[in-house]
Amino acid sequence: MTFHYHKGPLLNGNITVKLIWYGNFKPTQRAIISDFITSLSSSAQHEAQPSVATWWNSIGNTTTSTLSLSLAKQVLHETYPLGKSLTNKHLLQLASKGGKQVNIVLTASDVTVDGFCRSRCGTHGSSYISKTTPQKFTYIWVGNSETQCPGQCAWPFEQPIYGPQSPPLIAPNNNVGLDGMIINLASLLAGTVTNPYGNGYYQGPKEAPLEASSVCPGVYGKGAYPGYAGNLLVDSTTGASYNANGINKRKYLLPALYDPTTSSCSTLV
């Protein structure tokens, strides 16, 4: 099994990202993610290195295309209009209201989603904008695992449920649930642009593809191995572990990306 291109269309150019918040998120929590999205296409020279933009630009090693993201108007569903137990159909219903950009559905910590924690921390896919058009939109869903399964979906900021037990790291934004969401969102964004419609870059079977980031599970810094995230940067004030700088002096932990030119997992640090 090798990581290769399956001849399908990829995302490129200027892409609008719409954040669709489902459930109760504090403004400070929403800022962690909206700042991350803005950091992806910020001017790299204005950020401390290594930066979120540097990580994002390295996806070009896979696609050789240029991508620029901009944050669209955000949507808040604070009253849980579809209830607190969502199916895939609900996620698609929420995502479809975003238009033809990348629509990101983020569910709060008290919302259960089919398969959440049991088999996934998030997902990405695509669907037709309407029954009468061949145009598709892409979407991502990520759940806040803080109270449901942080050991699974917010590692290394929580003790893992299985495998080697190492002390959890301090989360860079002091929020295990949201910092865990950033890791999963980053991985799914990488998968969305390199394999948006299921026939782009991936390894393994189409039904369960290993994509640009998911092919490198648990790798965040050099020297990573199962149970150890790798050699990371540490904030001297807070003791938090991170590997990327963003706008507004944010720090983030981002997953490694597969680099086909070296056939290895490429880390920022």
C-alpha atoms as an extended CHARMM CRD file, in Angstrom:
* protein
*
       269  EXT
         1         1  MET       CA              0.0000000000        0.0000000000        0.0000000000  PROA      1               0.0000000000
         2         2  THR       CA              1.4340000000        3.3340000000       -1.0100000000  PROA      2               0.0000000000
         3         3  PHE       CA              0.1760000000        6.8830000000       -0.6290000000  PROA      3               0.0000000000
         4         4  HSD       CA             -0.6840000000        8.0660000000       -4.1270000000  PROA      4               0.0000000000
         5         5  TYR       CA             -3.0220000000       10.1350000000       -6.2910000000  PROA      5               0.0000000000
         6         6  HSD       CA             -6.2290000000        8.5560000000       -7.5890000000  PROA      6               0.0000000000
         7         7  LYS       CA             -6.8130000000       11.1210000000      -10.3650000000  PROA      7               0.0000000000
         8         8  GLY       CA             -9.7600000000       12.9620000000       -8.7840000000  PROA      8               0.0000000000
         9         9  PRO       CA            -10.2590000000       16.7520000000       -8.4290000000  PROA      9               0.0000000000
        10        10  LEU       CA             -8.5980000000       18.5610000000       -5.5280000000  PROA      10              0.0000000000
        11        11  LEU       CA             -9.4150000000       21.8110000000       -3.7650000000  PROA      11              0.0000000000
        12        12  ASN       CA             -7.2470000000       24.7910000000       -4.7040000000  PROA      12              0.0000000000
        13        13  GLY       CA             -7.2540000000       28.5510000000       -5.0200000000  PROA      13              0.0000000000
        14        14  ASN       CA             -9.2220000000       30.7660000000       -2.6490000000  PROA      14              0.0000000000
        15        15  ILE       CA            -11.4390000000       28.7400000000       -0.3420000000  PROA      15              0.0000000000
        16        16  THR       CA            -14.0600000000       30.1290000000        2.0190000000  PROA      16              0.0000000000
        17        17  VAL       CA            -14.4830000000       28.3560000000        5.3540000000  PROA      17              0.0000000000
        18        18  LYS       CA            -17.7440000000       28.5680000000        7.2760000000  PROA      18              0.0000000000
        19        19  LEU       CA            -17.7990000000       27.5620000000       10.9600000000  PROA      19              0.0000000000
        20        20  ILE       CA            -21.1550000000       26.1570000000       12.0890000000  PROA      20              0.0000000000
        21        21  TRP       CA            -21.2720000000       25.9700000000       15.8970000000  PROA      21              0.0000000000
        22        22  TYR       CA            -23.8120000000       23.5130000000       17.3020000000  PROA      22              0.0000000000
        23        23  GLY       CA            -24.5340000000       23.8190000000       21.0100000000  PROA      23              0.0000000000
        24        24  ASN       CA            -23.0630000000       25.9460000000       23.7330000000  PROA      24              0.0000000000
        25        25  PHE       CA            -19.5780000000       27.3150000000       23.0060000000  PROA      25              0.0000000000
        26        26  LYS       CA            -18.1810000000       30.2870000000       24.9070000000  PROA      26              0.0000000000
        27        27  PRO       CA            -16.7970000000       33.1650000000       22.8040000000  PROA      27              0.0000000000
        28        28  THR       CA            -13.3230000000       32.3620000000       24.1600000000  PROA      28              0.0000000000
        29        29  GLN       CA            -13.6860000000       28.7840000000       22.8780000000  PROA      29              0.0000000000
        30        30  ARG       CA            -14.8560000000       29.9120000000       19.4630000000  PROA      30              0.0000000000
        31        31  ALA       CA            -11.8850000000       32.2870000000       19.2330000000  PROA      31              0.0000000000
        32        32  ILE       CA             -9.4150000000       29.3880000000       19.6010000000  PROA      32              0.0000000000
        33        33  ILE       CA            -10.7470000000       27.7840000000       16.4240000000  PROA      33              0.0000000000
        34        34  SER       CA            -11.4970000000       30.9220000000       14.3960000000  PROA      34              0.0000000000
        35        35  ASP       CA             -7.9630000000       32.1970000000       15.1180000000  PROA      35              0.0000000000
        36        36  PHE       CA             -6.6030000000       28.8300000000       13.9310000000  PROA      36              0.0000000000
        37        37  ILE       CA             -8.4940000000       29.0490000000       10.6170000000  PROA      37              0.0000000000
        38        38  THR       CA             -7.2680000000       32.6330000000       10.0890000000  PROA      38              0.0000000000
        39        39  SER       CA             -3.7080000000       31.5690000000       10.9880000000  PROA      39              0.0000000000
        40        40  LEU       CA             -3.6480000000       29.0080000000        8.1710000000  PROA      40              0.0000000000
        41        41  SER       CA             -3.3700000000       31.7120000000        5.5330000000  PROA      41              0.0000000000
        42        42  SER       CA             -1.8100000000       34.5100000000        7.5450000000  PROA      42              0.0000000000
        43        43  SER       CA              1.3620000000       36.0840000000        6.2360000000  PROA      43              0.0000000000
        44        44  ALA       CA              3.9970000000       33.6840000000        7.5320000000  PROA      44              0.0000000000
        45        45  GLN       CA              6.6530000000       36.3530000000        8.0090000000  PROA      45              0.0000000000
        46        46  HSD       CA              4.4620000000       38.0930000000       10.5910000000  PROA      46              0.0000000000
        47        47  GLU       CA              4.1980000000       35.0280000000       12.8260000000  PROA      47              0.0000000000
        48        48  ALA       CA              6.8080000000       33.4820000000       15.0660000000  PROA      48              0.0000000000
        49        49  GLN       CA              8.1980000000       30.2940000000       13.5580000000  PROA      49              0.0000000000
        50        50  PRO       CA              7.2920000000       27.5210000000       13.2150000000  PROA      50              0.0000000000
        51        51  SER       CA              3.8700000000       28.8450000000       12.2240000000  PROA      51              0.0000000000
        52        52  VAL       CA              0.4360000000       27.4480000000       11.4310000000  PROA      52              0.0000000000
        53        53  ALA       CA              0.7970000000       28.9400000000        7.9240000000  PROA      53              0.0000000000
        54        54  THR       CA              4.0620000000       27.0170000000        7.4090000000  PROA      54              0.0000000000
        55        55  TRP       CA              2.2670000000       23.7870000000        8.3470000000  PROA      55              0.0000000000
        56        56  TRP       CA             -0.5790000000       24.5780000000        5.9280000000  PROA      56              0.0000000000
        57        57  ASN       CA              1.7490000000       25.5120000000        3.0860000000  PROA      57              0.0000000000
        58        58  SER       CA              3.5400000000       22.1740000000        3.4630000000  PROA      58              0.0000000000
        59        59  ILE       CA              0.3680000000       20.4760000000        2.1730000000  PROA      59              0.0000000000
        60        60  GLY       CA              1.5900000000       21.7780000000       -1.1850000000  PROA      60              0.0000000000
        61        61  ASN       CA              4.2470000000       19.0450000000       -0.9820000000  PROA      61              0.0000000000
        62        62  THR       CA              1.3750000000       16.6600000000       -1.6370000000  PROA      62              0.0000000000
        63        63  THR       CA             -0.8080000000       18.5610000000       -4.0900000000  PROA      63              0.0000000000
        64        64  THR       CA              1.5740000000       21.1050000000       -5.6820000000  PROA      64              0.0000000000
        65        65  SER       CA             -1.3740000000       23.5230000000       -5.5570000000  PROA      65              0.0000000000
        66        66  THR       CA             -1.7540000000       26.8030000000       -3.7210000000  PROA      66              0.0000000000
        67        67  LEU       CA             -4.5350000000       27.2040000000       -1.2060000000  PROA      67              0.0000000000
        68        68  SER       CA             -5.7350000000       30.3220000000        0.5370000000  PROA      68              0.0000000000
        69        69  LEU       CA             -8.4280000000       30.1160000000        3.2000000000  PROA      69              0.0000000000
        70        70  SER       CA            -10.6830000000       32.9020000000        4.3980000000  PROA      70              0.0000000000
        71        71  LEU       CA            -13.1520000000       32.7600000000        7.2520000000  PROA      71              0.0000000000
        72        72  ALA       CA            -16.7830000000       33.3780000000        6.2970000000  PROA      72              0.0000000000
        73        73  LYS       CA            -19.5640000000       34.5660000000        8.5810000000  PROA      73              0.0000000000
        74        74  GLN       CA            -19.9890000000       32.0880000000       11.4300000000  PROA      74              0.0000000000
        75        75  VAL       CA            -23.2950000000       30.3630000000       12.2500000000  PROA      75              0.0000000000
        76        76  LEU       CA            -24.4240000000       29.7360000000       15.8480000000  PROA      76              0.0000000000
        77        77  HSD       CA            -26.9820000000       27.0580000000       16.7560000000  PROA      77              0.0000000000
        78        78  GLU       CA            -26.9520000000       27.6360000000       20.5120000000  PROA      78              0.0000000000
        79        79  THR       CA            -30.4740000000       26.2700000000       21.1420000000  PROA      79              0.0000000000
        80        80  TYR       CA            -29.7380000000       22.7150000000       19.9030000000  PROA      80              0.0000000000
        81        81  PRO       CA            -32.4440000000       22.8630000000       17.1670000000  PROA      81              0.0000000000
        82        82  LEU       CA            -31.8860000000       19.1930000000       16.2070000000  PROA      82              0.0000000000
        83        83  GLY       CA            -31.5350000000       17.9620000000       19.7960000000  PROA      83              0.0000000000
        84        84  LYS       CA            -28.4370000000       16.7210000000       21.5900000000  PROA      84              0.0000000000
        85        85  SER       CA            -28.0880000000       13.3650000000       19.8280000000  PROA      85              0.0000000000
        86        86  LEU       CA            -27.0870000000       13.7390000000       16.1750000000  PROA      86              0.0000000000
        87        87  THR       CA            -26.8570000000       11.2980000000       13.2660000000  PROA      87              0.0000000000
        88        88  ASN       CA            -24.8160000000       11.6040000000       10.0860000000  PROA      88              0.0000000000
        89        89  LYS       CA            -27.9740000000       12.8670000000        8.3980000000  PROA      89              0.0000000000
        90        90  HSD       CA            -28.1690000000       15.7100000000       10.9540000000  PROA      90              0.0000000000
        91        91  LEU       CA            -24.5100000000       16.6360000000       10.3410000000  PROA      91              0.0000000000
        92        92  LEU       CA            -25.1490000000       16.8180000000        6.5910000000  PROA      92              0.0000000000
        93        93  GLN       CA            -28.2800000000       18.8970000000        7.2080000000  PROA      93              0.0000000000
        94        94  LEU       CA            -26.2660000000       21.4030000000        9.2560000000  PROA      94              0.0000000000
        95        95  ALA       CA            -23.3630000000       21.4810000000        6.7820000000  PROA      95              0.0000000000
        96        96  SER       CA            -25.5700000000       21.9030000000        3.7170000000  PROA      96              0.0000000000
        97        97  LYS       CA            -26.7180000000       25.3400000000        4.8500000000  PROA      97              0.0000000000
        98        98  GLY       CA            -23.2070000000       26.7090000000        4.4000000000  PROA      98              0.0000000000
        99        99  GLY       CA            -23.0690000000       27.0190000000        0.6130000000  PROA      99              0.0000000000
       100       100  LYS       CA            -20.3330000000       25.6960000000       -1.6520000000  PROA      100             0.0000000000
       101       101  GLN       CA            -17.2450000000       26.3670000000        0.4580000000  PROA      101             0.0000000000
       102       102  VAL       CA            -15.7520000000       24.1250000000        3.1760000000  PROA      102             0.0000000000
       103       103  ASN       CA            -18.4240000000       23.9420000000        5.8670000000  PROA      103             0.0000000000
       104       104  ILE       CA            -17.2010000000       22.9290000000        9.3220000000  PROA      104             0.0000000000
       105       105  VAL       CA            -19.7320000000       21.6540000000       11.8740000000  PROA      105             0.0000000000
       106       106  LEU       CA            -18.4440000000       21.8100000000       15.4650000000  PROA      106             0.0000000000
       107       107  THR       CA            -20.5090000000       20.0780000000       18.1690000000  PROA      107             0.0000000000
       108       108  ALA       CA            -20.3870000000       21.0120000000       21.8600000000  PROA      108             0.0000000000
       109       109  SER       CA            -19.2400000000       18.6970000000       24.6440000000  PROA      109             0.0000000000
       110       110  ASP       CA            -22.8250000000       17.7390000000       25.6190000000  PROA      110             0.0000000000
       111       111  VAL       CA            -23.7900000000       16.6220000000       22.0880000000  PROA      111             0.0000000000
       112       112  THR       CA            -23.5180000000       12.9500000000       21.1430000000  PROA      112             0.0000000000
       113       113  VAL       CA            -22.9320000000       12.0210000000       17.5040000000  PROA      113             0.0000000000
       114       114  ASP       CA            -23.1770000000        8.6020000000       15.8470000000  PROA      114             0.0000000000
       115       115  GLY       CA            -19.7830000000        6.9060000000       16.0890000000  PROA      115             0.0000000000
       116       116  PHE       CA            -18.2350000000        9.7050000000       18.1790000000  PROA      116             0.0000000000
       117       117  CYS       CA            -15.6210000000        8.2430000000       20.5510000000  PROA      117             0.0000000000
       118       118  ARG       CA            -16.4250000000        4.6710000000       19.4910000000  PROA      118             0.0000000000
       119       119  SER       CA            -14.8620000000        4.9010000000       16.0460000000  PROA      119             0.0000000000
       120       120  ARG       CA            -14.1040000000        8.5350000000       15.2350000000  PROA      120             0.0000000000
       121       121  CYS       CA            -13.3350000000       12.0090000000       16.5940000000  PROA      121             0.0000000000
       122       122  GLY       CA            -14.5560000000       13.7460000000       13.4430000000  PROA      122             0.0000000000
       123       123  THR       CA            -15.0870000000       13.1430000000        9.7670000000  PROA      123             0.0000000000
       124       124  HSD       CA            -15.0450000000       14.8390000000        6.3750000000  PROA      124             0.0000000000
       125       125  GLY       CA            -17.0060000000       14.2890000000        3.2120000000  PROA      125             0.0000000000
       126       126  SER       CA            -18.8540000000       15.9280000000        0.3530000000  PROA      126             0.0000000000
       127       127  SER       CA            -22.3830000000       16.2300000000       -0.9590000000  PROA      127             0.0000000000
       128       128  TYR       CA            -24.3130000000       17.9090000000       -3.7690000000  PROA      128             0.0000000000
       129       129  ILE       CA            -25.4130000000       21.4930000000       -3.1520000000  PROA      129             0.0000000000
       130       130  SER       CA            -28.8650000000       20.5720000000       -4.4780000000  PROA      130             0.0000000000
       131       131  LYS       CA            -30.5740000000       17.7420000000       -6.3470000000  PROA      131             0.0000000000
       132       132  THR       CA            -30.5120000000       19.7370000000       -9.5650000000  PROA      132             0.0000000000
       133       133  THR       CA            -26.8340000000       20.7230000000       -9.6950000000  PROA      133             0.0000000000
       134       134  PRO       CA            -23.6180000000       18.7350000000      -10.2460000000  PROA      134             0.0000000000
       135       135  GLN       CA            -21.8040000000       21.1260000000       -7.8830000000  PROA      135             0.0000000000
       136       136  LYS       CA            -20.6300000000       19.7170000000       -4.5840000000  PROA      136             0.0000000000
       137       137  PHE       CA            -19.6340000000       21.2200000000       -1.2550000000  PROA      137             0.0000000000
       138       138  THR       CA            -17.1680000000       19.7080000000        1.1980000000  PROA      138             0.0000000000
       139       139  TYR       CA            -17.7740000000       19.4900000000        4.9110000000  PROA      139             0.0000000000
       140       140  ILE       CA            -16.0320000000       18.5510000000        8.1340000000  PROA      140             0.0000000000
       141       141  TRP       CA            -17.4650000000       17.5800000000       11.4920000000  PROA      141             0.0000000000
       142       142  VAL       CA            -15.4510000000       17.6360000000       14.7320000000  PROA      142             0.0000000000
       143       143  GLY       CA            -16.8280000000       17.0290000000       18.2240000000  PROA      143             0.0000000000
       144       144  ASN       CA            -15.6770000000       18.4310000000       21.5700000000  PROA      144             0.0000000000
       145       145  SER       CA            -14.5230000000       15.3140000000       23.4350000000  PROA      145             0.0000000000
       146       146  GLU       CA            -13.8230000000       17.0420000000       26.7740000000  PROA      146             0.0000000000
       147       147  THR       CA            -16.4550000000       15.1190000000       28.7750000000  PROA      147             0.0000000000
       148       148  GLN       CA            -17.0410000000       12.1150000000       26.5000000000  PROA      148             0.0000000000
       149       149  CYS       CA            -13.6420000000       10.6900000000       25.5110000000  PROA      149             0.0000000000
       150       150  PRO       CA            -10.6930000000       13.0790000000       25.9460000000  PROA      150             0.0000000000
       151       151  GLY       CA             -8.3020000000       10.1430000000       26.2740000000  PROA      151             0.0000000000
       152       152  GLN       CA             -9.2060000000        9.0920000000       22.7720000000  PROA      152             0.0000000000
       153       153  CYS       CA             -9.8880000000       12.3540000000       20.9170000000  PROA      153             0.0000000000
       154       154  ALA       CA             -7.8080000000       14.8960000000       22.8750000000  PROA      154             0.0000000000
       155       155  TRP       CA             -4.5820000000       12.9110000000       23.3780000000  PROA      155             0.0000000000
       156       156  PRO       CA             -1.8320000000       13.9310000000       24.1920000000  PROA      156             0.0000000000
       157       157  PHE       CA             -3.6190000000       16.4360000000       26.4920000000  PROA      157             0.0000000000
       158       158  GLU       CA             -5.3260000000       13.5940000000       28.3880000000  PROA      158             0.0000000000
       159       159  GLN       CA             -4.1860000000       10.1100000000       29.4600000000  PROA      159             0.0000000000
       160       160  PRO       CA             -4.8260000000        7.7100000000       26.5900000000  PROA      160             0.0000000000
       161       161  ILE       CA             -7.5980000000        5.1290000000       27.0150000000  PROA      161             0.0000000000
       162       162  TYR       CA             -5.4070000000        2.3670000000       25.5900000000  PROA      162             0.0000000000
       163       163  GLY       CA             -1.7300000000        1.7570000000       24.9880000000  PROA      163             0.0000000000
       164       164  PRO       CA              1.3410000000        3.1640000000       26.7400000000  PROA      164             0.0000000000
       165       165  GLN       CA              0.4350000000        5.4700000000       29.6340000000  PROA      165             0.0000000000
       166       166  SER       CA              2.4270000000        8.6720000000       29.6630000000  PROA      166             0.0000000000
       167       167  PRO       CA              1.5860000000       11.8480000000       31.6050000000  PROA      167             0.0000000000
       168       168  PRO       CA             -0.7060000000       14.1810000000       29.6290000000  PROA      168             0.0000000000
       169       169  LEU       CA              0.7790000000       17.3560000000       28.1950000000  PROA      169             0.0000000000
       170       170  ILE       CA             -0.5030000000       20.8260000000       29.0840000000  PROA      170             0.0000000000
       171       171  ALA       CA             -2.8260000000       22.1290000000       26.3540000000  PROA      171             0.0000000000
       172       172  PRO       CA             -1.5410000000       25.3230000000       24.6590000000  PROA      172             0.0000000000
       173       173  ASN       CA             -4.8900000000       27.1660000000       24.9340000000  PROA      173             0.0000000000
       174       174  ASN       CA             -5.5780000000       25.7500000000       28.3930000000  PROA      174             0.0000000000
       175       175  ASN       CA             -8.6220000000       23.8740000000       27.1010000000  PROA      175             0.0000000000
       176       176  VAL       CA             -8.2820000000       20.1170000000       26.6150000000  PROA      176             0.0000000000
       177       177  GLY       CA            -11.5120000000       19.8390000000       24.6120000000  PROA      177             0.0000000000
       178       178  LEU       CA            -10.8130000000       22.7120000000       22.2070000000  PROA      178             0.0000000000
       179       179  ASP       CA             -7.1050000000       21.9680000000       21.7940000000  PROA      179             0.0000000000
       180       180  GLY       CA             -8.1120000000       18.3830000000       20.9880000000  PROA      180             0.0000000000
       181       181  MET       CA            -10.5990000000       19.7080000000       18.4320000000  PROA      181             0.0000000000
       182       182  ILE       CA             -7.7910000000       21.6900000000       16.7670000000  PROA      182             0.0000000000
       183       183  ILE       CA             -5.7320000000       18.5050000000       16.2650000000  PROA      183             0.0000000000
       184       184  ASN       CA             -8.6600000000       16.6700000000       14.6850000000  PROA      184             0.0000000000
       185       185  LEU       CA             -9.7710000000       19.6690000000       12.6460000000  PROA      185             0.0000000000
       186       186  ALA       CA             -6.2460000000       20.1780000000       11.2800000000  PROA      186             0.0000000000
       187       187  SER       CA             -6.0370000000       16.5200000000       10.2690000000  PROA      187             0.0000000000
       188       188  LEU       CA             -9.4530000000       16.6330000000        8.5800000000  PROA      188             0.0000000000
       189       189  LEU       CA             -8.6700000000       19.9000000000        6.7630000000  PROA      189             0.0000000000
       190       190  ALA       CA             -5.5480000000       18.2790000000        5.3360000000  PROA      190             0.0000000000
       191       191  GLY       CA             -7.6740000000       15.3230000000        4.2360000000  PROA      191             0.0000000000
       192       192  THR       CA            -10.3430000000       17.5890000000        2.7690000000  PROA      192             0.0000000000
       193       193  VAL       CA             -8.0270000000       19.5100000000        0.4510000000  PROA      193             0.0000000000
       194       194  THR       CA             -5.9730000000       16.4730000000       -0.6460000000  PROA      194             0.0000000000
       195       195  ASN       CA             -8.8750000000       13.9840000000       -0.9090000000  PROA      195             0.0000000000
       196       196  PRO       CA            -12.0740000000       16.0750000000       -1.0750000000  PROA      196             0.0000000000
       197       197  TYR       CA            -14.2950000000       13.6690000000       -3.0180000000  PROA      197             0.0000000000
       198       198  GLY       CA            -12.7840000000       10.2730000000       -2.1790000000  PROA      198             0.0000000000
       199       199  ASN       CA            -10.5770000000       10.0090000000       -5.2640000000  PROA      199             0.0000000000
       200       200  GLY       CA             -7.6040000000       12.2500000000       -4.4230000000  PROA      200             0.0000000000
       201       201  TYR       CA             -4.4750000000       11.4180000000       -2.4400000000  PROA      201             0.0000000000
       202       202  TYR       CA             -4.7160000000        8.5240000000        0.0180000000  PROA      202             0.0000000000
       203       203  GLN       CA             -3.3830000000        5.1130000000        0.9570000000  PROA      203             0.0000000000
       204       204  GLY       CA             -5.2930000000        1.8940000000        1.4670000000  PROA      204             0.0000000000
       205       205  PRO       CA             -8.9490000000        1.1170000000        0.6760000000  PROA      205             0.0000000000
       206       206  LYS       CA            -11.2430000000        3.8990000000       -0.5580000000  PROA      206             0.0000000000
       207       207  GLU       CA            -13.7920000000        3.0420000000        2.1680000000  PROA      207             0.0000000000
       208       208  ALA       CA            -11.2320000000        3.6580000000        4.9400000000  PROA      208             0.0000000000
       209       209  PRO       CA             -8.4750000000        5.7820000000        3.3990000000  PROA      209             0.0000000000
       210       210  LEU       CA             -5.3440000000        6.8940000000        5.1990000000  PROA      210             0.0000000000
       211       211  GLU       CA             -4.9530000000       10.5450000000        4.2100000000  PROA      211             0.0000000000
       212       212  ALA       CA             -2.2790000000       13.2570000000        4.3900000000  PROA      212             0.0000000000
       213       213  SER       CA             -2.4250000000       13.4260000000        8.1960000000  PROA      213             0.0000000000
       214       214  SER       CA             -4.1980000000       10.2230000000        9.2940000000  PROA      214             0.0000000000
       215       215  VAL       CA             -1.3870000000        8.2160000000        7.7050000000  PROA      215             0.0000000000
       216       216  CYS       CA              0.8230000000        9.6510000000       10.5120000000  PROA      216             0.0000000000
       217       217  PRO       CA             -1.2280000000        8.9400000000       13.6780000000  PROA      217             0.0000000000
       218       218  GLY       CA              0.0990000000       10.2820000000       16.9810000000  PROA      218             0.0000000000
       219       219  VAL       CA              3.0960000000       12.0450000000       15.4100000000  PROA      219             0.0000000000
       220       220  TYR       CA              3.5610000000       15.7030000000       16.3920000000  PROA      220             0.0000000000
       221       221  GLY       CA              7.3180000000       16.1500000000       16.7300000000  PROA      221             0.0000000000
       222       222  LYS       CA             10.5480000000       14.3890000000       15.8300000000  PROA      222             0.0000000000
       223       223  GLY       CA             11.2080000000       11.1570000000       17.6900000000  PROA      223             0.0000000000
       224       224  ALA       CA              7.5210000000       10.3470000000       18.1870000000  PROA      224             0.0000000000
       225       225  TYR       CA              6.5180000000        6.7540000000       18.9570000000  PROA      225             0.0000000000
       226       226  PRO       CA              3.3290000000        5.1400000000       20.3340000000  PROA      226             0.0000000000
       227       227  GLY       CA              2.4910000000        6.9310000000       23.5820000000  PROA      227             0.0000000000
       228       228  TYR       CA              5.0070000000        9.7430000000       22.9650000000  PROA      228             0.0000000000
       229       229  ALA       CA              3.9880000000       12.7430000000       20.8520000000  PROA      229             0.0000000000
       230       230  GLY       CA              7.5610000000       13.6530000000       19.9580000000  PROA      230             0.0000000000
       231       231  ASN       CA             10.0210000000       16.3750000000       20.8870000000  PROA      231             0.0000000000
       232       232  LEU       CA              7.8310000000       19.4980000000       21.1540000000  PROA      232             0.0000000000
       233       233  LEU       CA              8.2670000000       23.1570000000       22.0340000000  PROA      233             0.0000000000
       234       234  VAL       CA              7.2720000000       24.1480000000       25.5700000000  PROA      234             0.0000000000
       235       235  ASP       CA              5.9300000000       27.5460000000       26.5910000000  PROA      235             0.0000000000
       236       236  SER       CA              8.2200000000       28.8450000000       29.3390000000  PROA      236             0.0000000000
       237       237  THR       CA              5.3520000000       30.6210000000       31.1250000000  PROA      237             0.0000000000
       238       238  THR       CA              2.5490000000       28.0400000000       31.0250000000  PROA      238             0.0000000000
       239       239  GLY       CA              4.4640000000       24.7980000000       30.5060000000  PROA      239             0.0000000000
       240       240  ALA       CA              2.1650000000       24.0030000000       27.5590000000  PROA      240             0.0000000000
       241       241  SER       CA              3.4110000000       21.8670000000       24.6710000000  PROA      241             0.0000000000
       242       242  TYR       CA              2.9860000000       23.0950000000       21.1000000000  PROA      242             0.0000000000
       243       243  ASN       CA              4.5910000000       23.0480000000       17.6600000000  PROA      243             0.0000000000
       244       244  ALA       CA              2.9900000000       25.9720000000       15.8040000000  PROA      244             0.0000000000
       245       245  ASN       CA              2.4520000000       29.6990000000       16.3470000000  PROA      245             0.0000000000
       246       246  GLY       CA             -0.6920000000       31.4380000000       15.1240000000  PROA      246             0.0000000000
       247       247  ILE       CA             -2.2360000000       34.9030000000       15.0700000000  PROA      247             0.0000000000
       248       248  ASN       CA             -2.9570000000       36.7920000000       18.3110000000  PROA      248             0.0000000000
       249       249  LYS       CA              0.0280000000       35.0360000000       19.9130000000  PROA      249             0.0000000000
       250       250  ARG       CA             -1.8320000000       31.7140000000       19.8670000000  PROA      250             0.0000000000
       251       251  LYS       CA              0.0080000000       28.4220000000       20.1160000000  PROA      251             0.0000000000
       252       252  TYR       CA             -1.2710000000       25.1390000000       18.6860000000  PROA      252             0.0000000000
       253       253  LEU       CA             -0.3350000000       21.4760000000       18.4570000000  PROA      253             0.0000000000
       254       254  LEU       CA             -0.7180000000       20.2370000000       14.8660000000  PROA      254             0.0000000000
       255       255  PRO       CA             -0.3510000000       16.7090000000       13.4760000000  PROA      255             0.0000000000
       256       256  ALA       CA              2.4270000000       15.5980000000       11.1410000000  PROA      256             0.0000000000
       257       257  LEU       CA              1.7070000000       15.5060000000        7.4050000000  PROA      257             0.0000000000
       258       258  TYR       CA              2.8570000000       12.8150000000        5.0090000000  PROA      258             0.0000000000
       259       259  ASP       CA              5.4270000000       14.0600000000        2.5070000000  PROA      259             0.0000000000
       260       260  PRO       CA              5.3880000000       11.9180000000       -0.6570000000  PROA      260             0.0000000000
       261       261  THR       CA              8.7240000000       13.3680000000       -1.7790000000  PROA      261             0.0000000000
       262       262  THR       CA             10.4740000000       11.7610000000        1.2160000000  PROA      262             0.0000000000
       263       263  SER       CA              7.9280000000        8.9670000000        1.9140000000  PROA      263             0.0000000000
       264       264  SER       CA              7.8850000000       10.0190000000        5.5540000000  PROA      264             0.0000000000
       265       265  CYS       CA              5.8430000000       11.9100000000        8.1360000000  PROA      265             0.0000000000
       266       266  SER       CA              6.9600000000       15.5540000000        8.1590000000  PROA      266             0.0000000000
       267       267  THR       CA              6.8140000000       17.4970000000       11.4410000000  PROA      267             0.0000000000
       268       268  LEU       CA              7.2050000000       21.2090000000       12.1480000000  PROA      268             0.0000000000
       269       269  VAL       CA              9.6540000000       20.5510000000       15.0090000000  PROA      269             0.0000000000
